[in-house]
């Protein structure tokens, strides 16, 4: 038997799925949404800029929408944080964390817990769960001190990436590096599926019918489609009747306006002869008054002339 040759491996000789998954994700890019909710001027934009080491342009396209935290647990993964942590001391910060967590528990608000079922990240996630809520610091002015990136404040310089100063590094590691895939899966497999199930139940698509019989999707779809078509036809008929009634109302208004206009025109025709007759009577009265005045003046003038002639005749005698 010939001696078998042995060759040393220079690389992987099997399917390496993690590397393929990473390459595929890098080539297609990532879709990762973050909803940052907080009061005005609390530092939300600065925190996001610091987290991704960039400046987001939100002047032309942005939305501020206040959402009650009681409605969020079933919609998104909640990670509580404390911003502007430099404004409180470490002892006060620890008390504040305990108070926040106790209030969340007492009000039944479920926050996102970093998963501990994976042995690779179980230890670090368990440690990070105990640090919630994270106390972070953010600023938009970067300075260089000692070869590292720092952030300038009026009262001095604070190291944002120094874990003894704040929990910014913990938040970034947990959010982007360690648990991003779990966050995306939780959003897709839990929150979205819960939303989809609730919407289907609102539409009538349930696991069992009212008689606890197995649910038939095709029959329910046909029934819902028939009901929607009936509602659509009913709405179309209502809109048609509304349109007809509007047309009738408009026609009635036009007829009424025409009748009023015709009446006003007839009244104006009747009033014009009366006005003309009244004007003629007024003119005749004025003419008679003028003639009487003229005759009276002529009579007075004639009488005066006669008196003058009589006076002259008596003087000659």
C-alpha positions in Angstrom: 0.0 0.0 0.0 1.4 3.3 -1.1 1.9 5.9 1.7 -0.9 8.6 1.6 0.2 12.1 1.2 -0.9 14.7 3.7 -1.4 18.4 2.8 -1.6 21.2 5.3 -4.7 23.5 5.0 -4.1 27.1 4.1 -7.7 28.2 4.9 -11.3 27.1 5.4 -12.4 24.0 3.6 -16.1 24.1 4.5 -19.0 26.4 4.2 -18.5 29.2 6.6 -22.0 30.6 7.0 -21.2 33.4 9.5 -18.8 35.0 7.0 -21.3 34.6 4.2 -24.0 36.3 6.3 -21.7 39.1 7.2 -20.7 39.6 3.6 -24.3 39.6 2.4 -25.3 42.1 5.1 -22.5 44.4 4.3 -23.2 44.3 0.6 -27.0 45.0 1.0 -26.6 47.4 3.9 -28.6 47.6 7.2 -32.0 48.9 8.0 -32.1 49.9 11.7 -34.6 52.4 13.0 -34.3 54.3 16.3 -37.1 56.3 17.9 -35.7 58.8 20.3 -38.4 60.2 22.5 -37.9 62.9 25.1 -38.8 66.4 26.2 -37.8 69.5 24.3 -34.2 70.6 24.6 -33.2 67.5 26.6 -30.4 66.6 24.1 -32.0 64.0 21.8 -30.4 65.3 18.6 -27.0 65.7 20.2 -27.2 62.1 21.6 -28.0 60.7 18.1 -25.2 62.7 16.5 -22.8 61.4 19.2 -24.0 57.8 18.9 -23.3 57.6 15.1 -20.5 60.2 15.1 -22.1 62.3 12.5 -24.5 65.3 12.2 -28.0 64.5 11.0 -29.5 67.2 8.8 -33.1 67.5 10.1 -33.9 71.1 9.4 -35.9 70.4 6.2 -37.5 67.0 7.0 -38.2 66.0 10.6 -41.1 65.2 12.8 -41.7 65.7 16.6 -44.5 63.4 17.8 -45.2 62.9 21.5 -46.1 59.3 22.4 -47.1 58.1 25.8 -44.6 55.5 27.1 -47.5 53.3 28.2 -48.4 52.6 24.6 -44.8 51.8 23.5 -43.9 48.4 25.0 -46.0 46.5 22.5 -44.8 48.6 19.6 -41.1 49.0 20.0 -38.1 47.9 22.1 -37.7 50.4 24.9 -34.2 51.2 26.2 -34.4 53.9 28.9 -31.5 56.3 29.2 -30.7 59.4 31.2 -29.3 62.3 29.2 -27.1 65.2 30.4 -25.7 62.9 33.1 -23.0 65.5 33.8 -25.6 67.6 35.7 -25.9 65.2 38.6 -23.4 63.5 40.9 -22.7 59.8 40.9 -24.6 59.2 44.1 -27.6 61.1 42.9 -27.3 59.3 39.5 -27.5 55.9 41.2 -30.5 56.9 43.2 -32.2 58.3 40.0 -31.6 55.0 38.2 -33.2 53.0 41.0 -36.2 55.4 41.1 -36.7 55.3 37.3 -36.6 51.5 37.3 -39.0 51.2 40.2 -41.5 53.6 38.5 -41.3 51.6 35.3 -42.0 48.4 37.2 -44.8 49.9 39.3 -46.5 51.3 36.1 -46.2 48.0 34.2 -43.9 49.4 31.5 -41.9 46.6 30.0 -38.4 47.6 28.8 -36.1 45.8 26.5 -33.8 43.3 28.3 -30.6 42.3 26.6 -30.8 38.6 25.8 -28.9 36.1 28.0 -29.7 32.9 26.3 -26.7 33.1 24.0 -23.6 31.9 25.8 -21.4 34.2 23.8 -23.0 37.4 25.1 -24.8 36.1 28.2 -22.3 37.5 30.6 -22.0 41.0 29.2 -25.7 41.3 28.6 -26.5 40.3 32.2 -24.0 42.9 33.4 -25.5 45.6 31.1 -29.1 44.7 32.3 -28.0 45.7 35.8 -26.7 49.1 34.5 -30.1 50.2 33.0 -31.0 53.0 32.5 -27.8 54.2 30.8 -26.6 57.6 31.8 -25.1 59.3 28.8 -23.5 62.6 27.8 -23.5 64.2 24.4 -22.1 67.4 22.8 -21.5 68.8 19.4 -18.1 70.4 20.0 -15.1 68.0 19.7 -11.7 68.8 21.0 -8.4 66.9 21.0 -6.7 66.2 24.3 -4.1 63.5 24.7 -4.7 62.0 21.4 -8.4 61.0 22.0 -11.7 62.5 21.2 -13.3 64.6 24.0 -16.2 66.9 24.3 -16.0 70.5 25.4 -18.3 72.1 28.0 -18.3 75.6 29.4 -17.1 74.2 32.8 -14.4 72.0 31.3 -13.8 68.9 29.2 -15.5 65.5 29.7 -14.5 62.3 28.0 -17.7 60.9 26.5 -16.1 57.5 25.8 -14.7 57.2 29.3 -16.9 54.7 31.1 -16.0 56.3 34.4 -17.6 59.5 33.2 -20.8 58.1 31.6 -22.4 55.0 30.1 -22.2 56.1 26.5 -19.8 53.3 25.5 -22.1 50.7 27.1 -25.1 52.1 25.2 -23.2 52.1 21.9 -21.9 48.6 22.4 -25.2 47.2 23.4 -27.2 49.0 20.8 -25.0 48.7 17.7 -22.4 46.0 18.2 -23.8 43.3 20.4 -27.5 43.3 20.2 -28.5 45.0 16.9 -29.5 41.6 15.3 -31.6 40.7 18.3 -33.3 44.2 18.3 -34.2 43.8 14.6 -35.5 40.2 15.2 -37.5 41.3 18.2 -39.1 44.1 16.2 -39.9 41.8 13.3 -40.8 38.6 15.0 -42.5 40.0 18.1 -43.8 43.6 17.7 -44.7 43.5 14.1 -46.3 40.0 14.3 -48.3 41.2 17.3 -49.4 44.2 15.4 -50.3 42.1 12.4 -52.3 39.6 14.5 -54.2 42.4 16.2 -55.1 44.0 12.8 -56.2 40.7 11.4 -58.4 40.1 14.4 -59.9 43.5 14.0 -60.7 42.6 10.4 -62.3 39.3 11.5 -59.5 36.9 10.8 -59.2 34.8 13.9 -57.9 31.3 14.8 -61.5 30.0 15.6 -65.0 31.1 14.7 -67.6 32.0 17.3 -68.6 28.3 17.6 -65.0 27.4 18.4 -64.7 25.6 15.1 -61.5 25.6 13.0 -61.1 28.8 11.1 -61.4 28.7 7.3 -59.4 31.5 5.8 -60.9 31.2 2.3 -64.5 31.4 3.5 -63.7 34.3 5.8 -61.9 36.1 2.9 -64.9 35.6 0.6 -67.3 36.7 3.3 -65.2 39.8 4.0 -64.9 40.6 0.4 -68.6 40.3 -0.1 -69.2 42.6 2.9 -66.7 45.2 1.6 -68.3 45.1 -1.9 -71.7 45.6 -0.3 -70.4 48.5 1.8 -68.8 50.0 -1.3 -72.0 49.7 -3.3 -74.0 51.2 -0.4 -71.6 54.2 -0.1 -71.8 54.7 -3.9 -75.6 54.7 -3.8 -75.5 57.1 -0.8 -73.2 59.4 -2.7 -75.3 59.2 -5.9 -78.5 60.1 -3.9 -76.6 62.9 -2.2 -75.5 64.2 -5.6 -79.1 64.0 -7.0 -80.4 65.8 -3.9 -77.7 68.5 -4.3 -78.7 68.9 -8.0 -82.4 69.2 -7.1 -81.6 71.7 -4.4 -79.5 73.7 -6.9 -82.3 73.6 -9.5 -84.9 74.7 -6.9 -82.6 77.6 -5.9 -82.1 78.7 -9.5 -85.9 78.5 -10.1 -86.6 80.6 -7.0 -84.0 83.1 -8.0 -85.5 83.3 -11.5 -89.0 83.8 -10.1 -87.8 86.6 -7.8 -86.0 88.3 -10.6 -89.1 88.1 -12.9 -91.3 89.5 -10.1 -88.9 92.4 -9.5 -88.8 93.1 -13.3 -92.6 93.1 -13.5 -92.8 95.4 -10.5 -90.3 97.7 -12.1 -92.5 97.8 -15.3 -95.6 98.6 -13.3 -93.8 101.3 -11.3 -92.4 103.2 -14.3 -95.8 104.3 -15.8 -96.9 105.4 -12.3 -93.8 107.4 -11.9 -94.2 108.9 -15.4 -97.8 109.9 -14.7 -96.8 111.4 -11.3 -94.1 113.4 -13.1 -96.6 114.6 -15.7 -99.0 115.7 -13.0 -96.3 117.5 -11.2 -95.3 119.3 -14.4 -98.9 120.3 -15.1 -99.3 121.7 -11.6 -96.1 123.7 -12.0 -97.2 125.0 -15.4 -100.5 126.0 -14.1 -98.9 127.8 -11.2 -96.5 129.6 -13.6 -99.3 130.6 -15.9 -101.4 131.9 -13.0 -98.4 133.9 -11.8 -97.8 135.4 -15.3 -101.5 136.3 -15.7 -101.6 137.9 -12.3 -98.5 140.0 -13.1 -99.9 141.0 -16.5 -103.2 142.0 -14.9 -101.4 144.1 -12.3 -99.3 145.8 -15.0 -102.4 146.5 -17.1 -104.2 148.0 -14.1 -101.2 150.2 -13.3 -101.1 151.5 -16.9 -104.8 152.3 -16.8 -104.4 154.2 -13.6 -101.5 156.2 -15.1 -103.6 157.2 -18.1 -106.5 158.4 -16.0 -104.2 160.5 -13.9 -102.7 162.2 -17.0 -106.2 163.0 -18.5 -107.3 164.7 -15.2 -104.2 166.8 -15.1 -104.8 168.2 -18.6 -108.2 169.3 -17.8 
